[in-house]
């Protein structure tokens, strides 16, 4: 993510970038050392999508 957006790692560590998922559970986070998008919580497809064939989990990246 850092590379794609042209950000330096200190900008990520200083809290200027956040990943926000829909709902209460935040499923994704940014690794401050690498700038990679990682899973922050276990993602259970059956719990999230149940009978839906195409399961989509959206998140937003906010850069201040």
N, CA, C and O of each residue as an XYZ file, in Angstrom:
256
protein
N       0.828     -1.182      0.000
C       0.000      0.000      0.000
C       0.877      1.252      0.000
O       0.619      2.201     -0.741
N       1.912      1.243      0.837
C       2.792      2.408      0.898
C       3.420      2.673     -0.469
O       3.489      3.821     -0.909
N       3.871      1.635     -1.131
C       4.495      1.780     -2.448
C       3.477      2.264     -3.472
O       3.781      3.158     -4.261
N       2.276      1.694     -3.476
C       1.239      2.078     -4.430
C       0.830      3.541     -4.281
O       0.532      4.209     -5.271
N       0.817      4.035     -3.046
C       0.406      5.417     -2.793
C       1.570      6.399     -2.770
O       1.362      7.606     -2.650
N       2.795      5.888     -2.885
C       3.964      6.755     -2.859
C       4.237      7.331     -1.483
O       4.748      8.445     -1.368
N       3.901      6.582     -0.433
C       4.111      7.040      0.943
C       5.393      6.448      1.507
O       5.823      5.367      1.105
N       5.988      7.158      2.429
C       7.157      6.655      3.142
C       6.687      5.947      4.409
O       5.640      6.287      4.960
N       7.447      4.981      4.864
C       7.059      4.224      6.055
C       6.863      5.082      7.300
O       5.957      4.787      8.079
N       7.663      6.134      7.536
C       7.387      6.977      8.716
C       5.990      7.599      8.694
O       5.398      7.822      9.749
N       5.461      7.880      7.504
C       4.108      8.433      7.404
C       3.069      7.426      7.879
O       2.062      7.805      8.477
N       3.308      6.149      7.617
C       2.397      5.107      8.099
C       2.479      4.962      9.610
O       1.456      4.841     10.284
N       3.693      4.975     10.141
C       3.886      4.779     11.581
C       3.362      5.955     12.395
O       2.959      5.771     13.544
N       3.359      7.143     11.834
C       2.916      8.329     12.567
C       1.395      8.441     12.655
O       0.878      9.400     13.228
N       0.683      7.478     12.099
C      -0.775      7.447     12.240
C      -1.523      8.274     11.225
O      -2.710      8.536     11.416
N      -0.883      8.694     10.157
C      -1.567      9.481      9.137
C      -2.355      8.638      8.161
O      -3.046      9.179      7.298
N      -2.267      7.304      8.280
C      -2.966      6.395      7.379
C      -3.731      5.372      8.210
O      -3.179      4.763      9.126
N      -5.019      5.188      7.878
C      -5.852      4.218      8.588
C      -6.623      3.363      7.587
O      -6.976      3.823      6.501
N      -6.875      2.132      7.964
C      -7.718      1.232      7.180
C      -9.002      1.041      7.963
O      -8.967      0.686      9.141
N     -10.147      1.276      7.308
C     -11.440      1.186      7.978
C     -12.315      0.196      7.223
O     -12.498      0.322      6.012
N     -12.857     -0.792      7.937
C     -13.777     -1.775      7.373
C     -15.198     -1.408      7.758
O     -15.421     -0.679      8.724
N     -16.161     -1.917      6.995
C     -17.563     -1.724      7.339
C     -17.871     -2.465      8.633
O     -17.296     -3.525      8.885
N     -18.755     -1.936      9.447
C     -19.143     -2.611     10.680
C     -18.168     -2.359     11.814
O     -17.282     -1.510     11.713
N     -18.341     -3.098     12.881
C     -17.531     -2.910     14.082
C     -16.156     -3.543     13.986
O     -15.185     -2.999     14.512
N     -16.062     -4.682     13.322
C     -14.808     -5.416     13.264
C     -13.908     -4.853     12.175
O     -14.323     -4.704     11.026
N     -12.686     -4.545     12.543
C     -11.696     -4.054     11.582
C     -10.862     -5.247     11.124
O     -10.002     -5.735     11.856
N     -11.128     -5.708      9.906
C     -10.495     -6.918      9.409
C      -9.104     -6.699      8.838
O      -8.335     -7.651      8.707
N      -8.770     -5.468      8.499
C      -7.489     -5.189      7.860
C      -6.717     -4.123      8.622
O      -7.294     -3.304      9.337
N      -5.399     -4.152      8.451
C      -4.518     -3.159      9.070
C      -3.309     -2.970      8.156
O      -3.081     -3.757      7.237
N      -2.550     -1.929      8.418
C      -1.305     -1.703      7.695
C      -0.146     -2.074      8.598
O      -0.099     -1.670      9.760
N       0.777     -2.833      8.070
C       1.995     -3.165      8.802
C       2.906     -1.952      8.727
O       3.322     -1.556      7.638
N       3.223     -1.353      9.880
C       4.028     -0.129      9.927
C       5.470     -0.314      9.494
O       6.124      0.653      9.104
N       5.977     -1.533      9.555
C       7.368     -1.791      9.165
C       7.527     -2.025      7.672
O       8.554     -1.681      7.086
N       6.490     -2.620      7.050
C       6.601     -2.979      5.635
C       5.691     -2.168      4.724
O       5.960     -2.042      3.529
N       4.608     -1.613      5.283
C       3.631     -0.901      4.462
C       2.649     -1.828      3.771
O       1.883     -1.386      2.914
N       2.656     -3.114      4.128
C       1.756     -4.097      3.530
C       0.394     -4.075      4.210
O       0.286     -3.815      5.408
N      -0.643     -4.353      3.424
C      -1.980     -4.545      3.953
C      -2.067     -5.970      4.482
O      -1.770     -6.921      3.759
N      -2.474     -6.121      5.742
C      -2.533     -7.442      6.374
C      -3.904     -7.638      7.014
O      -4.632     -6.675      7.253
N      -4.245     -8.896      7.288
C      -5.480     -9.166      8.009
C      -5.244     -8.929      9.499
O      -4.241     -9.368     10.062
N      -6.177     -8.233     10.119
C      -6.065     -7.910     11.538
C      -6.925     -8.843     12.385
O      -6.688     -9.000     13.582
N      -7.914     -9.455     11.763
C      -8.829    -10.378     12.436
C      -9.051    -11.582     11.538
O      -8.867    -11.508     10.323
N      -9.445    -12.683     12.141
C      -9.795    -13.868     11.370
C     -11.037    -13.553     10.543
O     -12.001    -12.985     11.057
N     -11.017    -13.922      9.259
C     -12.146    -13.669      8.377
C     -12.865    -14.993      8.133
O     -12.315    -15.907      7.518
N     -14.097    -15.084      8.622
C     -14.907    -16.281      8.499
C     -15.964    -16.041      7.417
O     -16.964    -15.363      7.655
N     -15.732    -16.603      6.232
C     -16.630    -16.374      5.106
C     -18.056    -16.815      5.407
O     -19.003    -16.110      5.059
N     -18.224    -17.959      6.042
C     -19.566    -18.464      6.343
C     -20.322    -17.523      7.275
O     -21.535    -17.357      7.142
N     -19.627    -16.921      8.197
C     -20.274    -15.996      9.124
C     -20.619    -14.680      8.433
O     -21.681    -14.111      8.686
N     -19.749    -14.197      7.575
C     -19.956    -12.900      6.929
C     -20.965    -12.945      5.789
O     -21.790    -12.042      5.655
N     -20.905    -13.986      4.969
C     -21.686    -13.992      3.732
C     -22.770    -15.066      3.670
O     -23.678    -14.980      2.843
N     -22.687    -16.034      4.500
C     -23.647    -17.145      4.573
C     -24.004    -17.696      3.199
O     -23.213    -18.452      2.635
N     -25.141    -17.356      2.643
C     -25.623    -17.969      1.403
C     -25.272    -17.181      0.140
O     -25.695    -17.559     -0.953
N     -24.531    -16.128      0.265
C     -24.163    -15.313     -0.892
C     -22.988    -15.969     -1.606
O     -21.976    -16.291     -0.983
N     -23.128    -16.166     -2.928
C     -22.067    -16.847     -3.679
C     -20.802    -15.999     -3.776
O     -19.698    -16.502     -3.569
N     -20.960    -14.721     -4.089
C     -19.802    -13.834     -4.215
C     -19.679    -13.015     -2.931
O     -20.523    -12.164     -2.648
N     -18.643    -13.272     -2.173
C     -18.446    -12.608     -0.887
C     -17.452    -11.452     -1.073
O     -16.322    -11.667     -1.511
N     -17.873    -10.241     -0.741
C     -17.020     -9.062     -0.884
C     -16.911     -8.378      0.468
O     -17.921     -8.094      1.112
N     -15.702     -8.120      0.888
C     -15.453     -7.422      2.144
C     -14.745     -6.118      1.801
O     -13.585     -6.122      1.391
N     -15.429     -5.032      1.965
C     -14.894     -3.729      1.565
C     -14.176     -3.053      2.725
O     -14.518     -3.242      3.892
N     -13.172     -2.261      2.370
C     -12.501     -1.426      3.360
C     -12.052     -0.156      2.665
O     -11.939     -0.109      1.441
N     -11.800      0.866      3.453
C     -11.330      2.144      2.930
C      -9.972      2.464      3.550
O      -9.702      2.128      4.704
N      -9.149      3.102      2.779
C      -7.858      3.578      3.259
C      -7.948      5.087      3.386
O      -8.191      5.784      2.401
N      -7.753      5.590      4.591
C      -7.857      7.037      4.842
C      -6.463      7.587      5.081
O      -5.751      7.132      5.975
N      -6.079      8.569      4.275
C      -4.772      9.214      4.403
C      -5.006     10.653      4.821
O      -5.655     11.422      4.111
N      -4.469     11.010      5.982
C      -4.647     12.388      6.491
C      -3.513     13.264      6.058
O      -3.487     14.449      6.389
